Amino acid sequence: MLYEKLNGDMRKMVDQYAQKLRPLDWNRRSDLLVQASLSFGEEQAPDKASLASRGFVTAVLERWAAPEVDDPRQALLYLTSLNPDHQALAKDYLDKHPEMREVVERELGAFPEE
């Protein structure tokens, strides 16, 4: 898990953010997490910004530990995660809900690329 590789200060920040967003629905979680991750990436060198942004998303998702994907906005977040388990869960969801694939892929453009 990426979270376990973070230093104490970063873990504390991820924990606080995950706890704050946990009660929200996936739509709101997604909006706020994307916003925070992009801001987090801005503090990095340009060649590291995307990785830092995606790493932040990954660490927060790891703290929520959802056993499956059941929402298109959740799938979107899981596809941006650096965790291959998250990506597999999102792909499984999209295979079961092909009508959502185009929507999710279009929205994926809002995230930084690798």
Solvent accessible surface area in square Angstrom, and as a share of the most:
residue,aa,sasa,rsa
1,M,109,0.49
2,L,51,0.25
3,Y,17,0.06
4,E,104,0.46
5,K,166,0.70
6,L,40,0.20
7,N,97,0.50
8,G,55,0.53
9,D,118,0.61
10,M,45,0.20
11,R,84,0.31
12,K,124,0.53
13,M,73,0.33
14,V,1,0.00
15,D,51,0.26
16,Q,103,0.46
17,Y,50,0.19
18,A,1,0.01
19,Q,133,0.59
20,K,142,0.60
21,L,1,0.01
22,R,112,0.41
23,P,111,0.70
24,L,63,0.31
25,D,94,0.49
26,W,37,0.13
27,N,79,0.41
28,R,121,0.44
29,R,28,0.10
30,S,0,0.00
31,D,63,0.33
32,L,37,0.18
33,L,0,0.00
34,V,21,0.12
35,Q,118,0.52
36,A,22,0.17
37,S,0,0.00
38,L,67,0.33
39,S,58,0.38
40,F,41,0.17
41,G,1,0.01
42,E,140,0.63
43,E,143,0.64
44,Q,74,0.33
45,A,53,0.41
46,P,128,0.81
47,D,119,0.61
48,K,109,0.46
49,A,28,0.21
50,S,21,0.14
51,L,104,0.52
52,A,18,0.14
53,S,3,0.02
54,R,18,0.07
55,G,11,0.11
56,F,10,0.04
57,V,1,0.00
58,T,1,0.00
59,A,1,0.01
60,V,0,0.00
61,L,0,0.00
62,E,11,0.05
63,R,91,0.33
64,W,20,0.07
65,A,76,0.59
66,A,26,0.20
67,P,121,0.76
68,E,104,0.47
69,V,13,0.08
70,D,95,0.49
71,D,39,0.20
72,P,36,0.23
73,R,59,0.22
74,Q,1,0.01
75,A,0,0.00
76,L,5,0.02
77,L,0,0.00
78,Y,0,0.00
79,L,28,0.14
80,T,4,0.03
81,S,0,0.00
82,L,56,0.28
83,N,24,0.12
84,P,100,0.63
85,D,99,0.51
86,H,15,0.06
87,Q,47,0.21
88,A,59,0.46
89,L,53,0.26
90,A,0,0.00
91,K,109,0.46
92,D,64,0.33
93,Y,15,0.06
94,L,2,0.01
95,D,97,0.50
96,K,140,0.59
97,H,66,0.29
98,P,89,0.56
99,E,116,0.52
100,M,45,0.20
101,R,80,0.29
102,E,120,0.54
103,V,55,0.32
104,V,3,0.01
105,E,94,0.42
106,R,148,0.54
107,E,69,0.31
108,L,53,0.26
109,G,63,0.60
110,A,61,0.47
111,F,11,0.04
112,P,38,0.24
113,E,130,0.59
114,E,170,0.76
